[in-house]
Amino acid sequence: MSYNIATKSKQEQETIQYDLMSSYWAYKERRGLMSKPEIFKYIHQHFSDSALQDHLIQRYEYYKTQ
């Protein structure tokens, strides 16, 4: 199944990208490529909006349990 995210709104595209990043961080932690403090540090350094930081951390925790 294939979806073209370019046809979606800008907000939906960003939400999809944030979910992809969060799942990738969870993958990297499981593989031992990044630690949880490194992931949190990256989130806080690269995203200034505190609501977005909370969202990313929440999604990361969700994907970590999958």
trRosetta pair geometry for C-beta under 8 A, 3 or more apart (Angstrom, degrees):
i j d omega theta_ij theta_ji phi_ij phi_ji
4 7 5.1 64 101 -2 103 107
5 8 5.2 -43 -163 20 60 119
5 12 7.4 -155 -159 120 90 97
5 13 5.4 120 157 -113 109 81
5 16 5.5 -124 -131 68 143 165
6 13 7.6 50 -100 -100 33 128
8 12 3.9 -99 160 91 124 131
8 13 5.5 158 86 -55 107 78
8 16 7.5 95 70 -13 156 135
9 12 4.8 93 56 9 79 103
9 13 7.0 -140 96 -7 41 88
10 13 5.6 -55 -149 35 31 115
10 14 6.5 30 155 -18 65 105
11 14 5.9 -55 -150 36 30 109
11 15 6.4 32 152 -20 64 106
12 15 5.6 -52 -146 35 33 114
12 16 6.4 35 154 -19 64 104
13 16 5.8 -56 -152 35 30 111
13 17 6.4 29 152 -18 64 107
14 17 5.6 -55 -147 38 34 112
14 18 6.3 34 155 -20 67 104
15 18 5.8 -53 -147 35 30 110
15 19 6.5 30 153 -17 63 105
16 19 5.8 -56 -151 37 31 111
16 20 6.4 33 151 -20 65 105
17 20 5.6 -53 -149 35 33 113
17 21 6.5 34 153 -19 65 103
18 21 5.7 -51 -148 35 33 112
18 22 6.3 33 154 -19 65 107
18 52 7.6 -122 -118 -161 141 92
18 55 6.7 7 162 122 148 115
18 56 6.0 -109 -167 -93 105 85
18 59 6.6 110 138 36 94 165
19 22 5.7 -55 -145 37 31 112
19 23 6.3 27 158 -16 66 106
19 59 5.9 -121 -112 -167 61 143
20 23 6.0 -56 -145 38 29 106
20 24 6.3 29 155 -20 63 109
21 24 5.7 -60 -150 37 30 112
21 25 6.5 31 154 -21 66 103
21 56 7.1 -32 97 -139 118 109
22 25 5.8 -51 -150 32 32 111
22 26 6.6 31 152 -17 63 104
22 56 5.8 -163 -82 -158 106 65
22 59 3.7 -25 -157 114 174 109
22 60 4.5 -125 -154 -69 91 62
22 62 7.4 32 146 53 134 96
22 63 5.5 145 132 4 92 137
23 26 5.6 -52 -151 36 36 113
23 27 6.4 41 149 -22 65 104
23 59 7.7 -66 -44 153 66 101
23 63 4.4 -156 -106 -136 63 154
23 66 8.0 -19 -128 41 95 144
24 27 5.4 -50 -149 35 35 116
24 28 6.3 35 153 -20 66 104
25 28 5.6 -53 -146 37 33 111
25 29 6.4 33 154 -20 65 103
25 34 6.6 -70 -152 77 72 146
25 39 4.8 101 -170 -133 125 125
25 42 7.8 -166 -111 68 127 138
25 60 5.2 -33 83 -125 129 112
25 63 7.7 106 65 76 80 133
26 29 5.8 -53 -149 34 31 111
26 30 6.5 32 153 -19 63 105
26 60 5.8 173 -57 -161 92 65
26 63 3.8 -156 -3 110 158 105
26 64 4.4 -143 -131 -74 110 61
26 66 7.3 64 140 38 154 101
27 30 5.8 -57 -151 36 30 111
27 31 6.4 17 155 -8 65 112
27 63 7.8 -50 -32 148 72 123
28 31 5.9 -63 -145 45 31 106
28 33 4.2 -85 -163 70 84 112
28 34 4.3 35 130 18 119 108
28 39 7.7 152 78 -81 117 112
29 32 7.6 43 -178 -71 31 24
29 33 7.5 -88 -64 52 23 71
29 34 5.6 -60 -75 78 64 83
29 35 6.8 86 -125 -131 89 21
29 36 6.3 55 -127 -66 136 66
29 39 6.5 -37 -64 -38 117 140
29 64 6.7 -15 70 -115 140 106
30 64 7.7 174 -53 -138 98 69
34 38 4.8 -132 -167 87 89 129
34 39 5.5 98 140 -58 127 89
34 42 8.0 -29 -158 -11 141 140
35 38 4.7 97 55 5 74 105
35 39 7.2 -138 96 -6 39 87
36 39 5.7 -54 -148 34 34 112
36 40 6.4 31 156 -16 67 106
37 40 5.7 -55 -144 40 34 110
37 41 6.1 37 155 -22 67 107
38 41 5.6 -53 -146 36 30 114
38 42 6.4 34 153 -22 63 104
39 42 5.7 -53 -151 33 30 113
39 43 6.5 31 152 -19 64 104
39 60 6.4 148 155 -159 138 154
40 43 5.7 -52 -148 35 33 112
40 44 6.3 25 157 -13 66 108
40 57 6.9 41 -111 -106 85 112
41 44 6.0 -61 -147 42 29 106
41 45 6.1 22 158 -16 66 113
42 45 6.0 -62 -143 40 26 106
42 46 5.9 -4 170 4 66 119
43 46 6.7 -75 -137 48 19 92
43 47 5.8 -34 -175 32 62 115
43 53 5.5 117 151 -139 108 83
43 56 5.1 178 -135 101 125 138
43 57 6.3 127 141 -62 173 85
43 60 7.8 -96 -64 -25 142 148
44 47 7.3 -66 -108 56 16 77
44 53 6.2 53 -92 -133 61 135
47 52 5.0 -122 173 108 128 120
47 53 5.4 167 98 -74 116 78
47 56 6.5 126 36 -7 164 150
49 52 3.9 66 84 12 110 112
49 53 6.7 -178 92 -14 56 82
50 53 5.3 -48 -145 34 37 117
50 54 6.4 40 155 -19 66 102
51 54 5.8 -52 -151 35 32 112
51 55 6.4 34 150 -20 63 106
52 55 5.4 -52 -147 36 34 114
52 56 6.3 34 155 -19 66 105
53 56 5.9 -55 -147 36 29 109
53 57 6.3 26 156 -16 64 108
54 57 5.8 -57 -146 39 30 109
54 58 6.1 32 154 -21 65 108
55 58 5.7 -56 -147 37 28 112
55 59 6.3 23 157 -14 65 108
56 59 5.9 -56 -144 40 29 107
56 60 6.1 35 154 -23 64 107
57 60 5.5 -51 -145 35 31 115
57 61 6.4 32 155 -18 64 104
58 61 5.9 -55 -150 36 29 110
58 62 6.5 33 149 -22 63 105
59 62 5.3 -49 -148 33 35 117
59 63 6.4 28 156 -13 67 105
60 63 6.1 -59 -147 41 29 104
60 64 6.2 36 152 -28 63 107
61 64 5.5 -50 -146 29 31 119
61 65 6.9 26 157 -16 61 103
62 65 6.4 -67 -163 34 29 104
62 66 7.1 36 144 -33 63 103
63 66 5.3 -41 -153 13 44 121
